[in-house]
Amino acid sequence: VELNRFFLLVFAAIVLGAVFDAITDRICRWTGIARSYGLSLAIIAFLAVFVGAFALFGAQLAGEFDTINQTIPAAIEGLQGFLDRYGIGSSVSEYAQLGSDDLSRLFTQAGGFALAAGNGIADFVLVLVGAIFMAANPGVYRRGFLLLIPGRAEAVAAQALDDTGAGLRGWMMGQAISSLLVAALTWIGLWLLGVPAAR
């Protein structure tokens, strides 16, 4: 399991490094600046988008939780009063107590959830650092990989790496365009329906 996790992290670092490399190449081509500056701008842009999306959706989720926290107690009191009028409030209260016990046990497991979240953050940092190193000088890692290949197969392996890189860049570009298109159409649809979160 740990070995699978390691290979997944390496693969994620390679994919993210390819993203940084493609963005850096575009920035350097458009602006003519050095690769180190272009890579810095690519990393800043990626982190800005990531943090912005997290802040946007985090604020919306926090607002929804505040709304739930304000409406649920009043709803529970109204439901309790309604059940008491029909003489079934005591039995429902017993089931509610059982549910609250289960909820208490769930909260006791919050430490495990926090630990899992911490591991996820650590994995993200490792992937980010590995991607930065790969994107900073991809030729070094390419040559290092080719040195592991027998000499007679080196040309084929090099061509396979080039084809894989081109295919990965094309796939990432297609995914980016598709994601932007879906996001735009979803926002337009929610805005036309009057959903508050769409604004």
C-alpha positions as CSV (number, residue, x, y, z in Angstrom):
1,V,0.0,0.0,0.0
2,E,2.8,2.4,0.9
3,L,4.6,1.6,-2.3
4,N,1.4,2.3,-4.3
5,R,1.1,5.6,-2.5
6,F,4.7,6.5,-3.3
7,F,4.2,5.8,-7.0
8,L,1.0,7.8,-7.0
9,L,2.9,10.8,-5.5
10,V,5.7,10.5,-8.1
11,F,3.1,10.3,-10.9
12,A,1.3,13.4,-9.5
13,A,4.6,15.2,-9.3
14,I,5.4,14.4,-12.9
15,V,2.0,15.5,-14.1
16,L,2.2,18.8,-12.1
17,G,5.8,19.3,-13.3
18,A,4.5,18.9,-16.9
19,V,1.9,21.5,-16.1
20,F,4.5,23.9,-14.8
21,D,6.8,23.2,-17.7
22,A,4.1,24.0,-20.3
23,I,3.0,27.2,-18.5
24,T,6.6,28.3,-18.1
25,D,7.3,27.7,-21.8
26,R,4.3,29.8,-22.8
27,I,5.3,32.6,-20.4
28,C,8.9,32.6,-21.6
29,R,7.8,32.6,-25.3
30,W,5.3,35.5,-24.8
31,T,7.5,37.7,-22.6
32,G,11.1,36.6,-23.5
33,I,12.1,36.4,-19.8
34,A,14.5,33.8,-18.3
35,R,13.1,30.4,-17.5
36,S,13.6,30.8,-13.8
37,Y,11.4,33.9,-13.8
38,G,8.8,32.2,-16.0
39,L,8.7,29.2,-13.6
40,S,8.3,31.5,-10.7
41,L,5.4,33.2,-12.4
42,A,3.8,29.9,-13.3
43,I,4.1,28.7,-9.7
44,I,2.6,31.9,-8.3
45,A,-0.3,31.7,-10.8
46,F,-1.0,28.1,-9.9
47,L,-1.0,28.8,-6.2
48,A,-3.1,31.9,-6.7
49,V,-5.8,30.0,-8.5
50,F,-5.7,27.2,-6.0
51,V,-5.9,29.5,-3.0
52,G,-8.6,31.6,-4.7
53,A,-10.7,28.6,-5.4
54,F,-10.3,27.3,-1.9
55,A,-11.2,30.7,-0.4
56,L,-14.2,31.1,-2.6
57,F,-15.7,27.7,-2.0
58,G,-14.6,27.7,1.7
59,A,-16.4,31.0,2.3
60,Q,-19.6,29.7,0.6
61,L,-19.4,26.5,2.7
62,A,-18.9,28.4,5.9
63,G,-22.0,30.5,5.0
64,E,-24.0,27.4,4.4
65,F,-22.9,25.9,7.7
66,D,-23.8,29.1,9.5
67,T,-27.3,29.0,8.0
68,I,-27.8,25.4,9.0
69,N,-26.5,26.1,12.5
70,Q,-29.1,28.9,12.8
71,T,-32.1,27.0,11.4
72,I,-31.7,23.5,12.7
73,P,-32.3,24.3,16.5
74,A,-35.6,26.2,15.7
75,A,-36.7,23.4,13.4
76,I,-36.0,20.7,16.1
77,E,-37.9,22.7,18.7
78,G,-40.9,23.0,16.3
79,L,-40.8,19.3,15.5
80,Q,-40.6,18.4,19.2
81,G,-43.6,20.6,20.0
82,F,-45.6,19.0,17.1
83,L,-44.7,15.5,18.3
84,D,-45.6,16.3,21.9
85,R,-49.0,17.4,20.9
86,Y,-49.7,13.9,19.5
87,G,-48.1,12.1,22.4
88,I,-45.1,10.6,20.5
89,G,-42.5,13.0,21.6
90,S,-40.9,10.7,24.3
91,S,-40.2,7.8,21.9
92,V,-38.8,10.1,19.3
93,S,-36.6,11.7,22.0
94,E,-35.1,8.3,22.8
95,Y,-34.2,7.8,19.2
96,A,-32.7,11.3,19.0
97,Q,-30.6,10.5,22.1
98,L,-29.3,7.4,20.4
99,G,-28.5,9.6,17.3
100,S,-26.7,12.1,19.5
101,D,-24.6,9.4,21.0
102,D,-23.5,8.3,17.6
103,L,-22.8,11.9,16.8
104,S,-20.6,12.2,19.9
105,R,-18.6,9.1,18.8
106,L,-18.2,10.7,15.4
107,F,-16.8,13.9,17.0
108,T,-14.3,11.7,19.0
109,Q,-12.9,10.6,15.7
110,A,-12.2,14.1,14.6
111,G,-8.6,13.7,15.6
112,G,-8.2,10.9,13.0
113,F,-9.8,13.1,10.4
114,A,-7.5,15.9,11.3
115,L,-4.5,13.6,11.0
116,A,-5.7,12.4,7.5
117,A,-6.1,16.1,6.5
118,G,-2.5,16.8,7.7
119,N,-1.2,13.8,5.7
120,G,-3.0,15.2,2.6
121,I,-1.4,18.6,3.1
122,A,2.0,17.0,3.5
123,D,1.5,14.9,0.3
124,F,0.5,18.1,-1.6
125,V,3.6,19.9,-0.4
126,L,5.8,17.0,-1.5
127,V,4.2,16.8,-4.9
128,L,4.5,20.5,-5.3
129,V,8.2,20.5,-4.4
130,G,8.9,17.6,-6.6
131,A,7.1,19.2,-9.5
132,I,9.0,22.4,-9.1
133,F,12.3,20.6,-9.2
134,M,11.3,18.6,-12.3
135,A,10.0,21.7,-14.1
136,A,13.1,23.8,-13.2
137,N,15.4,21.5,-15.3
138,P,13.5,18.7,-17.0
139,G,16.4,17.8,-19.2
140,V,18.4,16.6,-16.2
141,Y,15.7,14.1,-15.2
142,R,15.2,13.1,-18.8
143,R,18.9,12.3,-19.3
144,G,18.9,10.5,-15.9
145,F,16.1,8.3,-17.0
146,L,17.6,7.6,-20.4
147,L,20.9,6.5,-18.7
148,L,18.9,3.6,-17.1
149,I,17.9,2.4,-20.6
150,P,20.2,0.1,-22.6
151,G,22.1,2.0,-25.4
152,R,20.3,0.2,-28.2
153,A,16.9,1.2,-26.9
154,E,17.8,4.7,-25.9
155,A,16.6,6.3,-29.1
156,V,13.2,4.5,-28.9
157,A,12.9,5.5,-25.2
158,A,13.7,9.2,-26.0
159,Q,11.1,9.2,-28.8
160,A,8.6,7.6,-26.4
161,L,9.3,10.3,-23.8
162,D,8.8,13.1,-26.4
163,D,5.5,11.6,-27.6
164,T,4.3,11.1,-24.0
165,G,5.2,14.7,-23.1
166,A,3.4,16.0,-26.2
167,G,0.3,13.9,-25.5
168,L,0.3,14.9,-21.8
169,R,0.4,18.6,-22.8
170,G,-2.4,18.1,-25.3
171,W,-4.5,16.3,-22.7
172,M,-3.9,19.0,-20.1
173,M,-4.9,21.7,-22.5
174,G,-8.1,19.8,-23.5
175,Q,-8.9,19.3,-19.8
176,A,-8.4,23.0,-19.0
177,I,-10.6,24.1,-21.9
178,S,-13.3,21.6,-21.0
179,S,-13.2,22.6,-17.3
180,L,-13.5,26.3,-18.2
181,L,-16.4,25.6,-20.6
182,V,-18.3,23.5,-18.1
183,A,-17.7,26.0,-15.3
184,A,-18.9,28.9,-17.5
185,L,-22.0,27.0,-18.7
186,T,-22.8,25.9,-15.1
187,W,-22.5,29.4,-13.8
188,I,-24.7,30.8,-16.6
189,G,-27.3,28.1,-15.9
190,L,-27.3,28.7,-12.1
191,W,-27.4,32.5,-12.7
192,L,-30.4,32.2,-15.0
193,L,-32.2,30.0,-12.3
194,G,-31.5,32.6,-9.7
195,V,-29.4,30.4,-7.4
196,P,-27.7,32.7,-4.9
197,A,-24.4,30.9,-4.7
198,A,-24.0,31.3,-8.5
199,R,-23.4,35.0,-7.9
